[in-house]
């Protein structure tokens, strides 16, 4: 079960290459690209499912979207398995609305996340493609976090904090 998304992406890529051997990209490149998409969609679907089970789909999706936007610019830690990533992430996103943080807690957590992002972001990630934005990724990441001083959302604060923790250096796992 742990490598389910990897196996599925490999099977899809192999089928595509069999149908069009001269098509763009190698089977490995297709496997990688398909795996990233399957991870994203699986995370989204599981977030909705877990959010439904826990009774707050809207805020689970808000956590998902907030996390994804910050992650796009800041990078961070990666699980070794796409399947584990999708399941664990969705469980976190669906659980975030269950945590009662309060207004002051949301502002404090947003400030802590901003400091972490300012000190550590960006961490290289497969989601970060070299572009003209690369020199500005830290500042874009910081601006994303600072938006929560306007929204003052405990859900967004917790999602940003979860992503900020994934920026911190660690032993084991993968860090892109």
Steps between C-alpha positions, in 0.01 A plus 500: 500500500785738584621534139156482337519838323851428375387167351193659342703783346753249363218289351339805335836625364582155362161486326553846350846407370368172359224689315740773380865388523626808317297742713670764711674398821642175623295255707690621808416865436136410436490287816632791704259755352201270531598413858504868598152551352363182659640613836331840471162362394515218756579753772208716391254210483617358834479846660137527390430145620671544840345847535157348439565230761616762753218739411673800343578463130520876432766570762689183408513632142606843630789331682588302186499809277694715748765232541530438126540869415776549757668173404508601133737783580681374810573131426583270790518146636370208292381158602675213327159375387241701307227282648615569857520870415144513366352311796696682771446843346126447456471381860679816618285730284178337619617514864603867496140629533465296821773707671363805677770763490328829568578842356821565695624146437441540126697826493785353707520187284494714185789709638701187587436357153611830344828490695566139394423583137723807514790300647474176304294529178528397231599137534548342159212279393379331185215752513750781452606536139784736423341818376528874509327485841779299664680800657168612650365169636587587862319833472200351321480230769519765771231709330274192482539443876451869580160496325366322806545819701218628279286184507586413861389141442599230750466239222737688271740563791513126578546405133782753462659373823485141372677607181753712690596197710571311177758764410713426805808281449462138618668163496339220297228535242563704191544869466492624146 
